Amino acid sequence: MARSLNEWLWQHEFWLPPGITWQDMQESEDVHYPQPRDLLLSIPFALILVVIRCAFER
């Protein structure tokens, strides 16, 4: 049941425009798409900004 739910949820017809499949969205040497791990950079930057803000508010 979990497998069928996963397959239903990630259907390309649901997420992508007509004529595009998940195979079209794979990275190559010429094309780079954002990855979820790229969001990890925002955490240290946010903490640095909070520290700077606290320093200037005092």
PDB file of N, H, CA, C and O in Angstrom:
ATOM      1  N   MET A   1       0.824  -1.196   0.000  1.00  0.00           N
ATOM      2  CA  MET A   1       0.000   0.000   0.000  1.00  0.00           C
ATOM      3  C   MET A   1       0.868   1.260   0.000  1.00  0.00           C
ATOM      4  O   MET A   1       0.568   2.220  -0.710  1.00  0.00           O
ATOM      5  N   ALA A   2       1.936   1.260   0.789  1.00  0.00           N
ATOM      6  H   ALA A   2       2.180   0.481   1.366  1.00  0.00           H
ATOM      7  CA  ALA A   2       2.815   2.426   0.834  1.00  0.00           C
ATOM      8  C   ALA A   2       3.478   2.660  -0.518  1.00  0.00           C
ATOM      9  O   ALA A   2       3.675   3.803  -0.931  1.00  0.00           O
ATOM     10  N   ARG A   3       3.816   1.581  -1.198  1.00  0.00           N
ATOM     11  H   ARG A   3       3.655   0.652  -0.863  1.00  0.00           H
ATOM     12  CA  ARG A   3       4.451   1.720  -2.509  1.00  0.00           C
ATOM     13  C   ARG A   3       3.487   2.335  -3.517  1.00  0.00           C
ATOM     14  O   ARG A   3       3.873   3.209  -4.294  1.00  0.00           O
ATOM     15  N   SER A   4       2.243   1.886  -3.509  1.00  0.00           N
ATOM     16  H   SER A   4       1.930   1.177  -2.878  1.00  0.00           H
ATOM     17  CA  SER A   4       1.273   2.445  -4.454  1.00  0.00           C
ATOM     18  C   SER A   4       0.978   3.910  -4.134  1.00  0.00           C
ATOM     19  O   SER A   4       0.768   4.708  -5.048  1.00  0.00           O
ATOM     20  N   LEU A   5       0.958   4.270  -2.862  1.00  0.00           N
ATOM     21  H   LEU A   5       1.129   3.622  -2.120  1.00  0.00           H
ATOM     22  CA  LEU A   5       0.773   5.671  -2.482  1.00  0.00           C
ATOM     23  C   LEU A   5       1.954   6.510  -2.950  1.00  0.00           C
ATOM     24  O   LEU A   5       1.769   7.617  -3.455  1.00  0.00           O
ATOM     25  N   ASN A   6       3.158   5.990  -2.785  1.00  0.00           N
ATOM     26  H   ASN A   6       3.308   5.090  -2.375  1.00  0.00           H
ATOM     27  CA  ASN A   6       4.355   6.697  -3.230  1.00  0.00           C
ATOM     28  C   ASN A   6       4.351   6.883  -4.745  1.00  0.00           C
ATOM     29  O   ASN A   6       4.673   7.965  -5.236  1.00  0.00           O
ATOM     30  N   GLU A   7       3.991   5.843  -5.485  1.00  0.00           N
ATOM     31  H   GLU A   7       3.730   4.964  -5.086  1.00  0.00           H
ATOM     32  CA  GLU A   7       3.921   5.947  -6.943  1.00  0.00           C
ATOM     33  C   GLU A   7       2.849   6.945  -7.373  1.00  0.00           C
ATOM     34  O   GLU A   7       3.052   7.705  -8.319  1.00  0.00           O
ATOM     35  N   TRP A   8       1.721   6.946  -6.689  1.00  0.00           N
ATOM     36  H   TRP A   8       1.556   6.329  -5.920  1.00  0.00           H
ATOM     37  CA  TRP A   8       0.652   7.886  -7.031  1.00  0.00           C
ATOM     38  C   TRP A   8       1.079   9.324  -6.743  1.00  0.00           C
ATOM     39  O   TRP A   8       0.810  10.227  -7.536  1.00  0.00           O
ATOM     40  N   LEU A   9       1.738   9.532  -5.616  1.00  0.00           N
ATOM     41  H   LEU A   9       1.956   8.799  -4.972  1.00  0.00           H
ATOM     42  CA  LEU A   9       2.129  10.881  -5.212  1.00  0.00           C
ATOM     43  C   LEU A   9       3.158  11.497  -6.151  1.00  0.00           C
ATOM     44  O   LEU A   9       3.122  12.703  -6.394  1.00  0.00           O
ATOM     45  N   TRP A  10       4.071  10.694  -6.682  1.00  0.00           N
ATOM     46  H   TRP A  10       4.100   9.714  -6.484  1.00  0.00           H
ATOM     47  CA  TRP A  10       5.159  11.214  -7.509  1.00  0.00           C
ATOM     48  C   TRP A  10       4.916  11.040  -9.001  1.00  0.00           C
ATOM     49  O   TRP A  10       5.872  10.992  -9.774  1.00  0.00           O
ATOM     50  N   GLN A  11       3.667  10.944  -9.421  1.00  0.00           N
ATOM     51  H   GLN A  11       2.890  10.982  -8.793  1.00  0.00           H
ATOM     52  CA  GLN A  11       3.367  10.879 -10.853  1.00  0.00           C
ATOM     53  C   GLN A  11       3.798  12.177 -11.523  1.00  0.00           C
ATOM     54  O   GLN A  11       3.539  13.262 -11.002  1.00  0.00           O
ATOM     55  N   HIS A  12       4.449  12.072 -12.667  1.00  0.00           N
ATOM     56  H   HIS A  12       4.659  11.190 -13.090  1.00  0.00           H
ATOM     57  CA  HIS A  12       4.914  13.284 -13.339  1.00  0.00           C
ATOM     58  C   HIS A  12       3.751  14.126 -13.850  1.00  0.00           C
ATOM     59  O   HIS A  12       3.901  15.337 -14.012  1.00  0.00           O
ATOM     60  N   GLU A  13       2.603  13.519 -14.107  1.00  0.00           N
ATOM     61  H   GLU A  13       2.481  12.535 -13.976  1.00  0.00           H
ATOM     62  CA  GLU A  13       1.447  14.298 -14.557  1.00  0.00           C
ATOM     63  C   GLU A  13       0.958  15.254 -13.472  1.00  0.00           C
ATOM     64  O   GLU A  13       0.381  16.299 -13.773  1.00  0.00           O
ATOM     65  N   PHE A  14       1.187  14.899 -12.233  1.00  0.00           N
ATOM     66  H   PHE A  14       1.656  14.050 -11.989  1.00  0.00           H
ATOM     67  CA  PHE A  14       0.721  15.714 -11.117  1.00  0.00           C
ATOM     68  C   PHE A  14       1.651  16.898 -10.860  1.00  0.00           C
ATOM     69  O   PHE A  14       1.181  17.988 -10.536  1.00  0.00           O
ATOM     70  N   TRP A  15       2.962  16.701 -10.999  1.00  0.00           N
ATOM     71  H   TRP A  15       3.344  15.815 -11.262  1.00  0.00           H
ATOM     72  CA  TRP A  15       3.944  17.714 -10.610  1.00  0.00           C
ATOM     73  C   TRP A  15       4.523  18.508 -11.769  1.00  0.00           C
ATOM     74  O   TRP A  15       4.905  19.663 -11.584  1.00  0.00           O
ATOM     75  N   LEU A  16       4.600  17.930 -12.946  1.00  0.00           N
ATOM     76  H   LEU A  16       4.290  16.991 -13.096  1.00  0.00           H
ATOM     77  CA  LEU A  16       5.321  18.549 -14.058  1.00  0.00           C
ATOM     78  C   LEU A  16       4.366  18.952 -15.171  1.00  0.00           C
ATOM     79  O   LEU A  16       3.277  18.392 -15.295  1.00  0.00           O
ATOM     80  N   PRO A  17       4.777  19.934 -15.989  1.00  0.00           N
ATOM     81  CA  PRO A  17       3.927  20.339 -17.115  1.00  0.00           C
ATOM     82  C   PRO A  17       3.810  19.219 -18.150  1.00  0.00           C
ATOM     83  O   PRO A  17       4.627  18.298 -18.164  1.00  0.00           O
ATOM     84  N   PRO A  18       2.803  19.296 -19.011  1.00  0.00           N
ATOM     85  CA  PRO A  18       2.619  18.258 -20.034  1.00  0.00           C
ATOM     86  C   PRO A  18       3.855  18.127 -20.927  1.00  0.00           C
ATOM     87  O   PRO A  18       4.464  19.122 -21.321  1.00  0.00           O
ATOM     88  N   GLY A  19       4.205  16.894 -21.231  1.00  0.00           N
ATOM     89  H   GLY A  19       3.710  16.086 -20.910  1.00  0.00           H
ATOM     90  CA  GLY A  19       5.344  16.632 -22.105  1.00  0.00           C
ATOM     91  C   GLY A  19       6.674  16.508 -21.381  1.00  0.00           C
ATOM     92  O   GLY A  19       7.684  16.207 -22.017  1.00  0.00           O
ATOM     93  N   ILE A  20       6.710  16.730 -20.077  1.00  0.00           N
ATOM     94  H   ILE A  20       5.889  16.975 -19.560  1.00  0.00           H
ATOM     95  CA  ILE A  20       7.938  16.639 -19.287  1.00  0.00           C
ATOM     96  C   ILE A  20       7.809  15.449 -18.345  1.00  0.00           C
ATOM     97  O   ILE A  20       6.757  15.246 -17.740  1.00  0.00           O
ATOM     98  N   THR A  21       8.874  14.665 -18.219  1.00  0.00           N
ATOM     99  H   THR A  21       9.729  14.830 -18.711  1.00  0.00           H
ATOM    100  CA  THR A  21       8.885  13.531 -17.293  1.00  0.00           C
ATOM    101  C   THR A  21      10.020  13.719 -16.295  1.00  0.00           C
ATOM    102  O   THR A  21      10.827  14.640 -16.427  1.00  0.00           O
ATOM    103  N   TRP A  22      10.077  12.845 -15.302  1.00  0.00           N
ATOM    104  H   TRP A  22       9.422  12.097 -15.195  1.00  0.00           H
ATOM    105  CA  TRP A  22      11.152  12.921 -14.309  1.00  0.00           C
ATOM    106  C   TRP A  22      12.507  12.656 -14.960  1.00  0.00           C
ATOM    107  O   TRP A  22      13.521  13.176 -14.493  1.00  0.00           O
ATOM    108  N   GLN A  23      12.546  11.859 -16.026  1.00  0.00           N
ATOM    109  H   GLN A  23      11.723  11.437 -16.405  1.00  0.00           H
ATOM    110  CA  GLN A  23      13.810  11.607 -16.708  1.00  0.00           C
ATOM    111  C   GLN A  23      14.351  12.888 -17.343  1.00  0.00           C
ATOM    112  O   GLN A  23      15.565  13.059 -17.449  1.00  0.00           O
ATOM    113  N   ASP A  24      13.470  13.780 -17.764  1.00  0.00           N
ATOM    114  H   ASP A  24      12.483  13.642 -17.678  1.00  0.00           H
ATOM    115  CA  ASP A  24      13.904  15.060 -18.326  1.00  0.00           C
ATOM    116  C   ASP A  24      14.514  15.963 -17.261  1.00  0.00           C
ATOM    117  O   ASP A  24      15.279  16.872 -17.587  1.00  0.00           O
ATOM    118  N   MET A  25      14.191  15.729 -16.011  1.00  0.00           N
ATOM    119  H   MET A  25      13.570  14.992 -15.747  1.00  0.00           H
ATOM    120  CA  MET A  25      14.650  16.591 -14.920  1.00  0.00           C
ATOM    121  C   MET A  25      15.958  16.115 -14.284  1.00  0.00           C
ATOM    122  O   MET A  25      16.422  16.722 -13.319  1.00  0.00           O
ATOM    123  N   GLN A  26      16.558  15.047 -14.803  1.00  0.00           N
ATOM    124  H   GLN A  26      16.181  14.554 -15.587  1.00  0.00           H
ATOM    125  CA  GLN A  26      17.811  14.562 -14.236  1.00  0.00           C
ATOM    126  C   GLN A  26      18.955  15.495 -14.608  1.00  0.00           C
ATOM    127  O   GLN A  26      18.976  16.071 -15.696  1.00  0.00           O
ATOM    128  N   GLU A  27      19.910  15.636 -13.686  1.00  0.00           N
ATOM    129  H   GLU A  27      19.894  15.168 -12.803  1.00  0.00           H
ATOM    130  CA  GLU A  27      21.055  16.506 -13.922  1.00  0.00           C
ATOM    131  C   GLU A  27      22.015  15.887 -14.927  1.00  0.00           C
ATOM    132  O   GLU A  27      22.112  14.667 -15.060  1.00  0.00           O
ATOM    133  N   SER A  28      22.712  16.758 -15.622  1.00  0.00           N
ATOM    134  H   SER A  28      22.633  17.749 -15.514  1.00  0.00           H
ATOM    135  CA  SER A  28      23.772  16.335 -16.523  1.00  0.00           C
ATOM    136  C   SER A  28      24.938  17.292 -16.316  1.00  0.00           C
ATOM    137  O   SER A  28      24.897  18.144 -15.428  1.00  0.00           O
ATOM    138  N   GLU A  29      25.970  17.154 -17.128  1.00  0.00           N
ATOM    139  H   GLU A  29      26.003  16.462 -17.849  1.00  0.00           H
ATOM    140  CA  GLU A  29      27.115  18.054 -16.997  1.00  0.00           C
ATOM    141  C   GLU A  29      26.742  19.484 -17.365  1.00  0.00           C
ATOM    142  O   GLU A  29      27.314  20.430 -16.822  1.00  0.00           O
ATOM    143  N   ASP A  30      25.803  19.652 -18.268  1.00  0.00           N
ATOM    144  H   ASP A  30      25.339  18.884 -18.709  1.00  0.00           H
ATOM    145  CA  ASP A  30      25.408  20.983 -18.726  1.00  0.00           C
ATOM    146  C   ASP A  30      24.308  21.609 -17.882  1.00  0.00           C
ATOM    147  O   ASP A  30      24.197  22.834 -17.821  1.00  0.00           O
ATOM    148  N   VAL A  31      23.496  20.785 -17.231  1.00  0.00           N
ATOM    149  H   VAL A  31      23.586  19.791 -17.280  1.00  0.00           H
ATOM    150  CA  VAL A  31      22.323  21.279 -16.508  1.00  0.00           C
ATOM    151  C   VAL A  31      22.458  20.942 -15.029  1.00  0.00           C
ATOM    152  O   VAL A  31      22.744  19.802 -14.664  1.00  0.00           O
ATOM    153  N   HIS A  32      22.246  21.952 -14.176  1.00  0.00           N
ATOM    154  H   HIS A  32      22.014  22.879 -14.472  1.00  0.00           H
ATOM    155  CA  HIS A  32      22.277  21.747 -12.724  1.00  0.00           C
ATOM    156  C   HIS A  32      20.956  22.233 -12.139  1.00  0.00           C
ATOM    157  O   HIS A  32      20.561  23.381 -12.339  1.00  0.00           O
ATOM    158  N   TYR A  33      20.285  21.352 -11.421  1.00  0.00           N
ATOM    159  H   TYR A  33      20.605  20.419 -11.258  1.00  0.00           H
ATOM    160  CA  TYR A  33      19.044  21.705 -10.746  1.00  0.00           C
ATOM    161  C   TYR A  33      19.305  21.802  -9.251  1.00  0.00           C
ATOM    162  O   TYR A  33      20.175  21.098  -8.739  1.00  0.00           O
ATOM    163  N   PRO A  34      18.575  22.656  -8.536  1.00  0.00           N
ATOM    164  CA  PRO A  34      18.738  22.731  -7.083  1.00  0.00           C
ATOM    165  C   PRO A  34      18.408  21.397  -6.423  1.00  0.00           C
ATOM    166  O   PRO A  34      17.510  20.676  -6.860  1.00  0.00           O
ATOM    167  N   GLN A  35      19.136  21.088  -5.383  1.00  0.00           N
ATOM    168  H   GLN A  35      19.865  21.673  -5.028  1.00  0.00           H
ATOM    169  CA  GLN A  35      18.930  19.864  -4.624  1.00  0.00           C
ATOM    170  C   GLN A  35      18.478  20.238  -3.215  1.00  0.00           C
ATOM    171  O   GLN A  35      18.792  21.332  -2.746  1.00  0.00           O
ATOM    172  N   PRO A  36      17.754  19.366  -2.535  1.00  0.00           N
ATOM    173  CA  PRO A  36      17.316  19.681  -1.167  1.00  0.00           C
ATOM    174  C   PRO A  36      18.470  20.009  -0.230  1.00  0.00           C
ATOM    175  O   PRO A  36      18.298  20.805   0.694  1.00  0.00           O
ATOM    176  N   ARG A  37      19.630  19.420  -0.441  1.00  0.00           N
ATOM    177  H   ARG A  37      19.769  18.774  -1.191  1.00  0.00           H
ATOM    178  CA  ARG A  37      20.774  19.697   0.433  1.00  0.00           C
ATOM    179  C   ARG A  37      21.247  21.149   0.314  1.00  0.00           C
ATOM    180  O   ARG A  37      21.934  21.651   1.204  1.00  0.00           O
ATOM    181  N   ASP A  38      20.884  21.822  -0.776  1.00  0.00           N
ATOM    182  H   ASP A  38      20.326  21.415  -1.499  1.00  0.00           H
ATOM    183  CA  ASP A  38      21.256  23.225  -0.932  1.00  0.00           C
ATOM    184  C   ASP A  38      20.607  24.103   0.136  1.00  0.00           C
ATOM    185  O   ASP A  38      21.132  25.169   0.458  1.00  0.00           O
ATOM    186  N   LEU A  39      19.491  23.678   0.681  1.00  0.00           N
ATOM    187  H   LEU A  39      19.064  22.812   0.420  1.00  0.00           H
ATOM    188  CA  LEU A  39      18.812  24.442   1.726  1.00  0.00           C
ATOM    189  C   LEU A  39      19.578  24.435   3.040  1.00  0.00           C
ATOM    190  O   LEU A  39      19.342  25.288   3.895  1.00  0.00           O
ATOM    191  N   LEU A  40      20.487  23.494   3.212  1.00  0.00           N
ATOM    192  H   LEU A  40      20.679  22.801   2.517  1.00  0.00           H
ATOM    193  CA  LEU A  40      21.257  23.428   4.454  1.00  0.00           C
ATOM    194  C   LEU A  40      22.138  24.660   4.645  1.00  0.00           C
ATOM    195  O   LEU A  40      22.485  24.994   5.778  1.00  0.00           O
ATOM    196  N   LEU A  41      22.499  25.329   3.577  1.00  0.00           N
ATOM    197  H   LEU A  41      22.217  25.057   2.657  1.00  0.00           H
ATOM    198  CA  LEU A  41      23.305  26.538   3.693  1.00  0.00           C
ATOM    199  C   LEU A  41      22.534  27.681   4.345  1.00  0.00           C
ATOM    200  O   LEU A  41      23.143  28.577   4.930  1.00  0.00           O
ATOM    201  N   SER A  42      21.234  27.666   4.257  1.00  0.00           N
ATOM    202  H   SER A  42      20.740  26.939   3.782  1.00  0.00           H
ATOM    203  CA  SER A  42      20.446  28.765   4.811  1.00  0.00           C
ATOM    204  C   SER A  42      20.455  28.766   6.337  1.00  0.00           C
ATOM    205  O   SER A  42      20.276  29.823   6.943  1.00  0.00           O
ATOM    206  N   ILE A  43      20.656  27.623   6.972  1.00  0.00           N
ATOM    207  H   ILE A  43      20.801  26.764   6.481  1.00  0.00           H
ATOM    208  CA  ILE A  43      20.634  27.554   8.438  1.00  0.00           C
ATOM    209  C   ILE A  43      21.803  28.318   9.054  1.00  0.00           C
ATOM    210  O   ILE A  43      21.564  29.156   9.923  1.00  0.00           O
ATOM    211  N   PRO A  44      23.061  28.076   8.652  1.00  0.00           N
ATOM    212  CA  PRO A  44      24.149  28.867   9.244  1.00  0.00           C
ATOM    213  C   PRO A  44      24.035  30.354   8.922  1.00  0.00           C
ATOM    214  O   PRO A  44      24.351  31.193   9.766  1.00  0.00           O
ATOM    215  N   PHE A  45      23.588  30.691   7.707  1.00  0.00           N
ATOM    216  H   PHE A  45      23.332  30.009   7.022  1.00  0.00           H
ATOM    217  CA  PHE A  45      23.426  32.103   7.363  1.00  0.00           C
ATOM    218  C   PHE A  45      22.377  32.769   8.248  1.00  0.00           C
ATOM    219  O   PHE A  45      22.565  33.909   8.674  1.00  0.00           O
ATOM    220  N   ALA A  46      21.298  32.087   8.524  1.00  0.00           N
ATOM    221  H   ALA A  46      21.146  31.162   8.178  1.00  0.00           H
ATOM    222  CA  ALA A  46      20.261  32.638   9.395  1.00  0.00           C
ATOM    223  C   ALA A  46      20.796  32.840  10.804  1.00  0.00           C
ATOM    224  O   ALA A  46      20.524  33.867  11.427  1.00  0.00           O
ATOM    225  N   LEU A  47      21.547  31.883  11.311  1.00  0.00           N
ATOM    226  H   LEU A  47      21.768  31.049  10.806  1.00  0.00           H
ATOM    227  CA  LEU A  47      22.122  32.027  12.651  1.00  0.00           C
ATOM    228  C   LEU A  47      23.107  33.191  12.716  1.00  0.00           C
ATOM    229  O   LEU A  47      23.135  33.924  13.704  1.00  0.00           O
ATOM    230  N   ILE A  48      23.903  33.364  11.687  1.00  0.00           N
ATOM    231  H   ILE A  48      23.881  32.768  10.884  1.00  0.00           H
ATOM    232  CA  ILE A  48      24.838  34.495  11.642  1.00  0.00           C
ATOM    233  C   ILE A  48      24.076  35.809  11.649  1.00  0.00           C
ATOM    234  O   ILE A  48      24.461  36.741  12.355  1.00  0.00           O
ATOM    235  N   LEU A  49      23.005  35.898  10.879  1.00  0.00           N
ATOM    236  H   LEU A  49      22.692  35.140  10.306  1.00  0.00           H
ATOM    237  CA  LEU A  49      22.213  37.127  10.853  1.00  0.00           C
ATOM    238  C   LEU A  49      21.553  37.404  12.201  1.00  0.00           C
ATOM    239  O   LEU A  49      21.443  38.565  12.595  1.00  0.00           O
ATOM    240  N   VAL A  50      21.116  36.381  12.909  1.00  0.00           N
ATOM    241  H   VAL A  50      21.205  35.438  12.589  1.00  0.00           H
ATOM    242  CA  VAL A  50      20.528  36.568  14.236  1.00  0.00           C
ATOM    243  C   VAL A  50      21.577  37.092  15.204  1.00  0.00           C
ATOM    244  O   VAL A  50      21.289  37.987  15.999  1.00  0.00           O
ATOM    245  N   VAL A  51      22.775  36.558  15.151  1.00  0.00           N
ATOM    246  H   VAL A  51      23.009  35.831  14.505  1.00  0.00           H
ATOM    247  CA  VAL A  51      23.853  37.023  16.030  1.00  0.00           C
ATOM    248  C   VAL A  51      24.202  38.470  15.718  1.00  0.00           C
ATOM    249  O   VAL A  51      24.385  39.270  16.636  1.00  0.00           O
ATOM    250  N   ILE A  52      24.296  38.817  14.450  1.00  0.00           N
ATOM    251  H   ILE A  52      24.147  38.168  13.704  1.00  0.00           H
ATOM    252  CA  ILE A  52      24.593  40.205  14.070  1.00  0.00           C
ATOM    253  C   ILE A  52      23.481  41.132  14.535  1.00  0.00           C
ATOM    254  O   ILE A  52      23.759  42.222  15.034  1.00  0.00           O
ATOM    255  N   ARG A  53      22.252  40.727  14.385  1.00  0.00           N
ATOM    256  H   ARG A  53      22.027  39.841  13.979  1.00  0.00           H
ATOM    257  CA  ARG A  53      21.126  41.557  14.820  1.00  0.00           C
ATOM    258  C   ARG A  53      21.160  41.768  16.325  1.00  0.00           C
ATOM    259  O   ARG A  53      20.967  42.886  16.801  1.00  0.00           O
ATOM    260  N   CYS A  54      21.406  40.700  17.078  1.00  0.00           N
ATOM    261  H   CYS A  54      21.563  39.791  16.691  1.00  0.00           H
ATOM    262  CA  CYS A  54      21.476  40.825  18.540  1.00  0.00           C
ATOM    263  C   CYS A  54      22.619  41.739  18.957  1.00  0.00           C
ATOM    264  O   CYS A  54      22.485  42.502  19.914  1.00  0.00           O
ATOM    265  N   ALA A  55      23.738  41.670  18.251  1.00  0.00           N
ATOM    266  H   ALA A  55      23.847  41.051  17.474  1.00  0.00           H
ATOM    267  CA  ALA A  55      24.887  42.518  18.578  1.00  0.00           C
ATOM    268  C   ALA A  55      24.563  43.989  18.332  1.00  0.00           C
ATOM    269  O   ALA A  55      24.965  44.841  19.124  1.00  0.00           O
ATOM    270  N   PHE A  56      23.858  44.302  17.270  1.00  0.00           N
ATOM    271  H   PHE A  56      23.532  43.609  16.627  1.00  0.00           H
ATOM    272  CA  PHE A  56      23.536  45.690  16.964  1.00  0.00           C
ATOM    273  C   PHE A  56      22.386  46.233  17.806  1.00  0.00           C
ATOM    274  O   PHE A  56      22.283  47.447  17.983  1.00  0.00           O
ATOM    275  N   GLU A  57      21.524  45.375  18.327  1.00  0.00           N
ATOM    276  H   GLU A  57      21.607  44.389  18.183  1.00  0.00           H
ATOM    277  CA  GLU A  57      20.408  45.841  19.138  1.00  0.00           C
ATOM    278  C   GLU A  57      20.836  46.214  20.552  1.00  0.00           C
ATOM    279  O   GLU A  57      20.110  46.926  21.245  1.00  0.00           O
ATOM    280  N   ARG A  58      21.978  45.754  20.983  1.00  0.00           N
ATOM    281  H   ARG A  58      22.568  45.175  20.420  1.00  0.00           H
ATOM    282  CA  ARG A  58      22.430  46.067  22.346  1.00  0.00           C
ATOM    283  C   ARG A  58      23.071  47.381  22.423  1.00  0.00           C
ATOM    284  O   ARG A  58      23.506  47.794  23.499  1.00  0.00           O
TER     285      ARG A  58
END
